Amino acid sequence: MIVDLLSGLAGSVLSIFFGNGISVGASGAIFGLLGALLYFGYHYRVYLETVIKSQIIPLIILNLLIGFSTPGIDNWAHIGGLIGGILSTMAVGVKYKSTKFEMTNGWILYLVYTISILFMVFSRGI
């Protein structure tokens, strides 16, 4: 649940900075969950490597291509959610796989990412 919330927040913030209007929907958070799957698959690559390569990565690429080719879809929210999902999953960690060092780095990277985008948003005057 926390990964969904944090990735949705990261997607919304990136959408505010790069987008042209108001964005509604949960697609950034859904892309965040796909980013969480990528991070989880990295830790369990012995079992999930073929699934990640054959299904998850093509799904992400296909959805981004559809978003770039269809007007009215906010790909910035999708990209921000994907990055936020990877970083927030790194922060939360994978049980029995992540070390405290990795989780601390995850929180630091997520906060730096989100705060820097927020800084750019407020310095732009939105």
Beta strands, then each sheet from edge to edge (+ up, - down):
end
